[in-house]
Amino acid sequence: MAIGSTPFVFAGEETAIALLASRGHLIVAFAVVAAAVWLVRLIHDRYAENRALLTASRWLAGLVALQILLGVQTWFTRFPQTTLPTFGLRSTGHWFFNPELFRSGHVLVGAFVLAASAVLALEAWRRAAWAFNPAPLGQMEGAA
């Protein structure tokens, strides 16, 4: 068995599990973007009169867009390219090019996306609960 085919880390090489996790993260990211676009479009088309749903869906859309941008930037810092322009800022050690800043922002905005989707689900549930108006219950006189 060759050393390069083992799923362990040798001299800083990535493992097969890490590569699969990276690809899986990318596939789930595409699914989340597709679901968010579908949900925001559904809300804007069918429930345009409900300001709470519109506001929550706009926050979700904005946070997903920011999440995509931070994810792409994190990907670029993980696999640096020499052909991308740095405008001389990377050589000066500017704080904006800190890779941990983008990774931490990506994780933080991911938590905000989860929170925004929970708020959106609660607003939709609240709207559905108020739409369901059962007949008022009368007194149970003579039931026994």
Secondary structure, DSSP 4 states (H G I P E B T S, - for coil): --GGGSSS--TTPPPHHHHHHHHHHHHHHHHHHHHHHHHHHHHHHH-TT-HHHHHHHHHHHHHHHHHHHHHHHHHHHHS--SSS--TTTTTTT-GGG-HHHHHHHHHHHHHHHHHHHHHHHHHHHHHHHHH--PPPP---TT--
